[in-house]
Amino acid sequence: MTRRADRDWERFARTEPYWAVLTDGRFRGESLSESAREAFYATGERHVDHVFTALAAINGASGAPDRALDFGCGVGRLLPGLARRCRSVVGADVSPRMVELARDTCRRMELHNAQVVRIDDRLSGLDGEFDFIHSVIVFQHIAPVRGEGIVERLCARLTPGGVGALHFTTAAHERRSALVLAAARDAFRPLHMALNLMRGRPAGQPLMRMHVYSLPRLCAIVERQGCSLLDVSPLPDAAYEGALLWIRRDADTLPIGCPGGTP
């Protein structure tokens, strides 16, 4: 399943790289018009603005992080905003094609303090620690049995006092019929291909999988790695409910506990 998920992500990277990062109809296709490209990266700027405003309020942070990591960077949507606010930035992704496109983003936008690396679940390819680790709309496409191990390793990469902002889907509000259909498409490829063609998409376009995480389990992982949970910021959606978990590696900060009970 891990290999299949990675193959699907690489397929998206080669056919719908921008839409795969941000599922908005404006960003369909392997390449974008200049206006669509500007709109795409503008969404990244707005998100980074929001994150750093929240970071200042939650952590009382002042000044720029020395070294930031964007886990699951895709084509580099957030790298321009992060590079303008941090002394150095590393974008990381599992897809070779996404890494190529993100490096092109860095060259085109002259982000001299940013680099992009390919990683695996063990974070091979990453060097050192980070005082800010960020990830948004990434873990929802990674099965929890795999993603929870990655969360552990990301926590271990935080410097003392370093902060992480990690986004997870925590509940699904889709109709049961939609969930059953998605499971059937995942299990029976001819059905999936037929539905793609009916919807005007390439027959071989992969299914965009969505995974729900247990908030109590994530809290337990964070605390087990010697980090504190600073805040949980809800990110509601029509079909899915999400949360941005703010964590800090700081021995002087007591954990606030795990919302939702004991894992």
Buried (B, 14 or more C-beta within 10 A) or exposed (E): EEEEBBEBBBBBBBBBBBBBBBEEEBBBEEEBEEEBBEBBBEBBBEBBEEBBEBBEEBBEBEEBBBBBBBBBBBBBBBBBBBBBBBEBBBBBBBBEBBBBBBBEBBEEBEBEBBBBBBBEBEBEBBEEBBBBBBBBBBBBBBBBEBBBBBBEBBBEBBBEBBBBBBBBBBBBEBEEEEEEBBEEBBEEEEEBBEBBEEEEBEEEBBBBBBBBBBBBBBBBBBBEBEBBBBBBBEBEEEEBBBBBBBBBBBEEBEBEEBEBEEE
